[in-house]
Amino acid sequence: MAKCDQGYLCEVCGDDVPEITDSDLYLRLVIGEISTRQLMTAPERHIRCNPIQAQFIVDPQFEPVIVTGPLDKRLLDPVDVQRREALVTRGWLRLKELAGSGLPFNEYPLPEFLPGARQASPKEA
């Protein structure tokens, strides 16, 4: 059976990832970490099965994830943490917008990661 016929299984826990709002794969697409071409080959996980990423979602509707050890966001540079929280939270909120929207995959990413979006040069950033 083809992967698309089976659905997406979490590479960490092995369970089905039935909703886009639970999908680390689609979160990575939305925040520009993977391209639409990589959707069929990149590994899938539940967002919570990737706690390093999930800890950066800060929203009252998302139960916080606490990471211990060297990648605990509380031990990282506060400016970098704030940037990452803003991006990953926006990505998770975008997943909630996309659920049932019917948009094509190439329109899923946040505006700055859409194909053809102008990237700021280091001088502009």
C-alpha positions as CSV (number, residue, x, y, z in Angstrom):
1,M,0.0,0.0,0.0
2,A,1.3,3.5,-0.9
3,K,2.3,5.8,2.0
4,C,-0.6,8.2,1.0
5,D,-3.1,5.3,1.3
6,Q,-1.8,4.5,4.8
7,G,-1.9,8.0,6.1
8,Y,1.0,9.4,8.0
9,L,2.5,7.4,10.9
10,C,4.6,9.1,13.6
11,E,8.2,7.9,13.4
12,V,8.5,8.3,17.2
13,C,5.4,6.6,18.6
14,G,4.1,4.8,15.5
15,D,0.5,6.1,15.9
16,D,-1.4,7.8,13.1
17,V,-1.2,11.5,12.8
18,P,-4.8,12.1,11.7
19,E,-5.0,15.9,11.9
20,I,-3.0,18.6,10.3
21,T,-3.0,20.5,13.6
22,D,-1.1,17.6,15.2
23,S,1.4,17.3,12.4
24,D,5.1,18.2,12.9
25,L,5.6,17.6,9.1
26,Y,3.1,20.2,8.1
27,L,4.3,22.6,10.8
28,R,7.8,22.3,9.3
29,L,6.4,23.1,5.9
30,V,4.5,26.1,7.1
31,I,7.5,27.6,8.9
32,G,9.8,27.1,5.9
33,E,11.9,24.2,7.2
34,I,10.9,21.9,4.3
35,S,9.5,22.4,0.8
36,T,6.3,21.0,-0.6
37,R,8.5,18.6,-2.6
38,Q,9.7,17.0,0.6
39,L,6.3,16.2,2.0
40,M,6.3,12.7,0.7
41,T,9.8,11.8,1.9
42,A,10.3,13.8,5.1
43,P,9.5,11.9,8.4
44,E,6.2,12.6,10.1
45,R,5.8,13.1,13.9
46,H,3.1,14.4,16.2
47,I,4.0,17.9,17.2
48,R,4.3,16.7,20.8
49,C,6.6,13.8,19.7
50,N,9.1,16.5,18.7
51,P,9.3,18.3,22.0
52,I,12.3,20.4,21.0
53,Q,10.1,22.1,18.4
54,A,6.8,21.9,20.4
55,Q,8.3,23.8,23.4
56,F,8.3,27.0,21.2
57,I,4.5,27.0,20.7
58,V,3.1,29.6,23.1
59,D,-0.7,29.8,22.9
60,P,-3.4,29.3,25.5
61,Q,-4.9,26.6,23.3
62,F,-1.7,24.5,23.3
63,E,-0.6,22.8,26.5
64,P,3.0,23.8,27.1
65,V,5.8,21.3,26.5
66,I,8.7,21.4,28.9
67,V,12.1,20.1,27.7
68,T,15.0,19.4,30.1
69,G,18.6,19.2,29.1
70,P,20.8,21.3,26.9
71,L,18.0,22.2,24.4
72,D,15.6,23.5,27.0
73,K,14.5,26.9,25.7
74,R,15.0,28.3,29.2
75,L,18.7,27.8,28.8
76,L,19.0,29.4,25.3
77,D,19.5,33.0,24.3
78,P,16.3,34.9,25.2
79,V,16.3,36.9,21.9
80,D,16.6,33.7,19.9
81,V,13.9,32.0,22.0
82,Q,11.5,34.9,21.4
83,R,12.1,34.8,17.7
84,R,11.6,31.0,17.6
85,E,8.5,31.2,19.7
86,A,7.0,33.8,17.4
87,L,7.7,31.8,14.3
88,V,6.6,28.3,15.6
89,T,3.5,29.7,17.3
90,R,2.5,31.5,14.1
91,G,3.1,28.2,12.3
92,W,0.9,26.3,14.6
93,L,-1.9,28.9,14.4
94,R,-1.5,28.7,10.6
95,L,-2.1,24.9,10.8
96,K,-5.4,25.6,12.6
97,E,-6.4,28.0,9.8
98,L,-5.5,25.3,7.2
99,A,-7.6,22.5,8.7
100,G,-10.4,21.9,6.2
101,S,-9.5,25.0,4.2
102,G,-9.0,23.2,0.9
103,L,-6.0,25.3,0.0
104,P,-3.3,23.7,-2.2
105,F,-0.1,22.6,-0.5
106,N,1.9,25.4,-2.2
107,E,-0.2,28.0,-0.3
108,Y,0.3,26.4,3.2
109,P,3.5,28.2,4.2
110,L,3.5,31.5,6.1
111,P,3.8,34.4,3.6
112,E,7.5,34.9,4.0
113,F,8.1,31.2,3.0
114,L,5.8,31.1,0.0
115,P,7.5,30.2,-3.3
116,G,8.7,33.4,-4.9
117,A,8.6,35.4,-1.6
118,R,11.3,38.0,-1.5
119,Q,13.9,37.1,1.0
120,A,15.5,40.0,2.9
121,S,19.2,40.4,2.5
122,P,21.4,40.5,5.7
123,K,21.5,44.3,5.4
124,E,17.7,44.5,5.4
125,A,17.1,42.0,8.2
